[in-house]
Amino acid sequence: MTQITKRNHLIVNVNGENIQISGDEAFQPLAQFLRNTLHKPGTKVVCAEGDCGACSVVTSTLRADGWTPLRTINSCIAPVYLFDLSCIVTVEGMKDAEELSEVQNKMRDFHGGQCGFCTPGMVCSMAQLAEDCKTSGSAITEKKARNYLTGNLCRCTGYEPILKAATHLDLNKWQLLSERYLTTDLTSKFKSHLSEGVEIQSENKKLSMPTVLTEALRIKSVNPAVRLVAGATDLGVLINKAKTSLQEIMVLNKIPGTQNVSGSASGILIGAMATLTDVENFVKSDHPELKRLLHIFASPQIKNQGTLLGNILNGSPIGDSIPPLMTLDAEIQFQSVRGARSVKLSEYYKAYKVFDKAEDEIATGLFVPALVGNYVHRYFKVSLRKDLDISAVTFAAVLKLDGGTITEARISMGGVGPTVVRMPQVESLLTGHSFSEKTFTAAGSLASSLIKPLSDLRASSEYRHLVTENLFKKCFHEMDTEMNSKMEAVCP
């Protein structure tokens, strides 16, 4: 058996400086480490929940196939241990020598900052905007600037001067962060550590970062209580707000392939550590409706760090990704020392936070079967805001049509009970009937009679009943418009 080399410290590069991190510091939120240990106070902490974006920094991690794209993340909720062999660029690292960067100059020229708390995060998000646009050769539009700044809140200047700063960036003056920081020398130094596992013990915490799946399965078998952490976009909030505490932690991001998203004729395989951004980018051609939903799933910072599988496994009854993936008959792939198995999403959720998962199992991926035939689908998220908000009700429908008849129906809803639910009775009502508003109205009425939603801060039970009926009508009208457009394209 090959001996696996393990380090008792992390290796991280911050603004061009290599740093070793061990002990308690490895378990701190990244923002706290940057501010208190490295004395880089430009990174602000305001909400400590990943909502306001003041803590945004730009990161890239070296994998076996190279550096990941430079992306902004919320450093207030991300633990330091997720950034082994990563390059982190803070607002202090944006300037070149003593000169401000193009982004910082434009924010100054257009008076984009006032109180200063949101400004560093804005600069980091705009840096990714400049980086991506210069790399791809695309222009910066106001719509694109708004998309990149979705996760950054400002209460002083408002967004007009900030958007003007973004749209007036001169990309010829933007020096790529990838060229400045992801150097050949850094790549060479980090590559020599790629095959090393990490094991860090502090006074009351232990971290394991294996490099092979067999080792991860062994650890989980010996200690089923060890907590797997992926993006920590949910756990990080709970830890910050003292709602939970983790003592034994395992991270899979050093195991090759766990970040991959791949497609074949049979479907799409999504690795356990694949981020929401990776999935959104991958499905934009084959699953445009899923891409549209993921676009408004959360802020760029959350999607750049959070994983799709984490959202599914967390099992929130209002998890945005669960209804569409449930209607697509997605399956979670589990492994343990006892073997491998797959569980359909529709069978995974047994009750609120009760799952079909053994204590010694690790979720290694999600398989989404391909849709073959004349399918139409719609996914809806009902929330108080379009962007960066928690859903009140979620809805997904996948229908197969033969002429004007529905031959197969898959319906899922969230926010209407203790778990996201598949609706077989509604599916039976739709199947074999005509594709018509009358059919969908009847389906909506039946669905409303079956659900048992609660009243909470986001919506009342009565509202959720009414929205359920209306979503079926909305689904029909949007599908009908889509099919008419396709017919007009074929027969102009």
N, C-alpha and C positions, 0 to 999 in steps of 0.2 A: 504494500500500500504506500502510495506517495505521501511523504510528509508535507503538510501544509504549513507554510510560514505564516506566523501571526505577529502583528504589531500590537503594542499596548498604547498606541497613540494614533491620532489622525494627522494627515498631512494636507494642509490647505494653503492656497496662495491668495493673499488679500492685497489688492492694488499693487501686484508685482513682487510682494515679499512672501517667501515661503515660511510657514509657521507650523510647529508641531503642537498638538493639543491633546491633553490627557486628563485623566481624573474627572473631577466635578465639572470642569469647564466644557467637556465634551457633551454634557447633558443640558447645558444652558440653551435658551433661545438664541438664535444667531444674532439678533439685534442687541441683546443684552451683552453678549460677548464682544461685539464690535464696539459698543459704546463704553463699557466699563473696563474691559480687559485691554483692548487695543487702543482705547482713547480716540475713537473716531465718532464724535458726537453728531456728525452730519446726518447720520441715519436716525430718524426720530421714531419714538414709540408713542402713539396716541391712543388707539382703541385696544391694542394688544389682542385683537380678534381676527386680523387679516381683512378688515373691511375698508379701512380708510386709505391705505397705500402709502402713508407717510414713511413707513419702514422699508420701502422697496429698495432692493439692490439687484444688480445684474450678476448672474452666475452661469458657469459652464462646467461640466464634469467630464473628465477623460474616461472613456470606455475603451474596450478592446478595438473597436472600429473607429476610434477618433473622438474628438471633442463634440459634445452635444452643442446645439445652437445656444448662443448667448441669449438668456431670457431673464426677465424680471420676476422676482418672487417676493412674497411677504416674509421678511426676516424676523418679524415679531413672534410668529408661531412656528417657525421652522427650527428644530433642534440642530445644534452644531454637528452632531454625529451623522447627519445626512449628507455632509459636504466633504467627505474624504476624497482626496484627489480632485478637488474642485478649485476653480478660479473664481474669486468673488471680487466684484468691482463696486465700490461704494461711491457716493457723490464726491468724496474727496479724490477718488481715482479717476474722475472724468477729465480733470484738467491735465494738460500736457505740460510738464515742468511747472512753470509759474503762470502759464497762459490758460485762461478759461477755455473750455471746449465750445464748439459752435452751439450746442444746445444751451449751455449756461449763458453764453453771450446773448442769444435770442430771447431767453427768458428775461434777462436784464433789460434789453432794448425795448421789449414790448410790455414791461412792467408786469410780468407774470407772477410775481411773488409779493406778498405783503407781510403777514405775520411770520412766515418762514417755516411753519411746521409741515405744510404739505409740499413745499417747494423741492426738497431733495428727492422725494419720491417721484414727483412730476419729472424731474430731470432724468432720473433713471428710466422711467417708462418712455420718455421721449428719446433717450439714448438707444433703446431697443428699436424704436420706430426708425431712427436714422440708420442704425446698423442694418436692419432688414431691408430697408428701401435701397440703400446704397449697394448692398450685396446682390439684390435681385434686379437692380437697375430700374426700379419702379418709382413713380412720382409720389410725393406726399400730398394726399388730398385731405380735406377737412373730415370726410367720413372715416378715412383710415386713422387720422389723428384721434378722433373721438373713440374709435375702437381700442386703440392702444392705451388711452387714458381712462377707460371705463372704471378701472379699479382705484383711481386716485380722486379723493374728495377734496374740494376747496370751498371754504366758507367765507373767504375774504374778497379776493379779486373777482370771483366768478370765473367762468371758463373762456370768455371772449378773448382776453389778452393772452391766455395760455394757448388757445387754439391758433391765434395769430402767430405766436412764437413758433409753434410746431409747423405751420404751413409755410412759414418764411425761412425754414432751415435751408441753408446752402450746403447740399450734400458734398460738393467739391471741397468744402472746408472741414468736413467731418472725417477725422482720422479713425479708421475702424478699430474698435476695441479688440477685435480678434487679432489684428496685426500687432497691436501694442502689447497685449497680455498673453495670448496663446502662442507663445514663441516656440521655436524649435528646441531651445534649451529647456524650457519648462516641460514641454511634451516628453523629451528624452528622460528627464529626471522622474517625472510621474510614471512613465511607462515601466520603469524598473520596479515599481511598487504595485503594479496592477494585479499580480498573482498573489499578493499577500492578503490574508484575512486580517481582521481587526478584532481584538478582544480587550475591552477597557473595564476595569473595576474601580469604582469609587467607593466611598464609605458605605453607601446603601443602595447603589445601583450597579447593574452589570449590563454591558453591551456586547453582543456577538454579531459580527458581520462576516459570515462564511463566504467562500468563493466558489463552492460547489453545492449543488442541491442536496446531494447525499448527506453532507455535513449538517445542512439546515434541518433535514428530516430527522437526523439522529438527535439534534438538540431538542427539537420539538417533542420527540418521543420520550426522551429522558425527563424533560421538564415541560409538560403541556401548558403550564401557566405562563410561559414566556410570551410576551406580547409582541406580535409582528407590527412594525411601523413602516408605512410606505411614504406618503407625502406629508402626513401629520397635519393636514389642513383642518381636520376636525379635532383630532386629539390635542393638537397644539393649543387650541382655544380652551379646551377643558382643563388642560394642565395650567395654563396661565390664570384661569379663573378659579383655581384650586378645587375643581370638581372631580379630579382624578389625579393619581400619581402612579408612575410606572417604575417598577424596581428592576425587572428583568426584561430586556428588550432585544429583539433580533431584527436586522434589516437585510433585505435580499438584494439590494441594488448592486452588490459586487459580483453577483452570480450572472455570468454571460447569458444573454437572451431574455432576461426578465423584463427588459424595457422594450422589446421588439413588438411591432405590429406588422403582421404579414397576411397576405391574401392568396387564395387559390380558387379553383372552380367550385370547391365545396363550401367556402365561406372565409371568414376573417378570424384569425387567432390573435388575441390581445394579451400580452404578457402582464404579469402581476404588477410590475413596476412601470408600465407604460402610462405616461401622463395623459390627462384629458386633452391637452393641446396636441399631443402626438396622434391621438385617436381622431380628433376633429380634423386634422390635416389629412389623415389617411382616408377617411370615409367621404370626403367632399365630392368625389366623382360617383361612386357606387351607391352611396346612401345620402343624397343631398338633404333629405328631410331630417336625418339624424344629425348631420353637420349643422343644420339651421338651429336645432334645439341646443346642441353643445355650444353654439356661438353665444347664446344668452344664458348658459348654465351658470356662469360665475365670471369674476374678473379674470383678465389675463394672468395676473399674478397667482391666483388660486389654480387655474387650469395648468399653468406651467409647472406647478409643484404637485398638485393633487393627482391621484391615480383613478382611473375608471373603476378598476376592481375594488379599490378602497371604498368608493361611493356605493357600490353594490353590496359589499360584505357588511358595511355599516348598518344596512337594513332600515334606514329611515323610511317611515311611511310616506314621506314626501320627497324621497330621493329622485331627482329629476331624470336620471339615466335609466332607472329601473323599469318604468312602464314600456318605453319603446323596445328595450332589450328583451323584455318578457314576451312582447308580441312577436318578436323576431325569433322566438324559441331558443334564445341564447342559453348556453350551458356553462356552469362553473366547473373548471377542472381542478380536482383535489389530488394531492399525493400525501402519502405517509410511508413509514417503513413497512407497512402492511400491503401497500400497493396503490393503485390509482383508480379513480372513479370520476364520473361526471354527474352533475345534478342540474336539472333544468331550473331556471329561475322561478318558474311557476310553482315548483315543489320545494324550493329552498327556504321560503319564509313560512314558518309554522305558526308563530304568534309574534307579538311585539317583542323584538330582540331575542327571539327563539328561532334557531336555524338548524337546518339539516347539515350539520358539520360536527365531526368528531373532534375531541380535544387535541388529538395528536396530528390532525391534518393541516396541511398548508395549501392554500389556494394558489395555484401556479399560473392560471390563465383563464381566459374567457373565450369560448368559441361561439361565433355568430354565424349560423348557417346561411347560405346564399338563398335568395328568393328566386325561384325559377317559375316563370309564368307571368300572367297578366295581373300583377299585384299593384295596388295603390295603398299608400299609407299616410297617416297624419299624426303628428305628436304635438300636444299643446301643453303649455305651462301657464297657469293662471296665478298671477302675483300682483302685489300693489305697484311694483315698478317692473319695467321690462327687463332692465339689466340689474345684476348684482342684488338679487332678492330671493328670499325663501318662498317656495310655492305654497299656495293654499290648496290647489287642486291640480293634479297632473292627469293627462289622458293620452292614450295611444291606441290607434286602430290600424290593423293591417287586413286588407280585404283582397280576395281573389275573385275576379269577375269573368263571366262567360257571357258575352253580349250584355244584356241588361239585367243579368241575374247574379246574385252573390253566391258563389259556390264554396267559399271558405271565409270565415271571419275570426279574427283574434282581437280581443278587446282587453285592455288593462287600464286601471286607474289607481292613483295615489291620492292621499289626503282625505280619503273617505272611510277610513277604518284604521285598525292598529298596524296593518301592513299594506303594501301595494298588493292589489288583488287582480287576478285574472277573472273574467266574467263569463263562464261557460253557458249560463242560461241566456245571457244577452247574445252570445255568439250563435246559439241554437236558433234564437228568434230571427237573426239576420240571415243565416244560411238557408239558401233555397228560395229566398224572397227577392223581389225586384229591387234594383238599386233606385230608390225613390225617397223623397222627403217623408212620405207617409211611413215607410219602413223605419227610417232613422228616428222619427218622432216616437214611434212605438218602442224602439230600442232604448231611447233616452228615458222614457217613462218607466220602463221595466228596471233599468239600471238605478234610477232614483229610488225606486221602492226597495231595492236590495241593499243599498249602502246604509251604514250606520255611522255617519261622521260626527265628530265632536265640535263644540263651539270653543274657539280659542282666540288669541289676539289677532290672528290673521283672517279669520272668517267665522261666521256663525254656521251652525248646522243647517239652518234654512237656506243660507246663501249657497252652501255646497250642494244641497239638493237641486236648487234652481240651476246652478252652473253646470251640473252634470247633464241635465236635460238639454241645456243650450249648447253644450259642447258636441253632442251628437248632431244637432242641427248644423252647427258650424262645420263639423266634419263632412257632412253630406255636401254642403254648398261648395266647400273648397275642393273636394274630390271631383264634384260635378264640373266645376270650372276647369280643373286640370285636364279632365278627359275630353271636354269640348275643345280645349286648346290643342290637344294632341290630334284630334280628328281634323280640325281646321288646318293644321300643319301638313297633314297627309293629303287632305282634299281641299286645297285652297279655292 
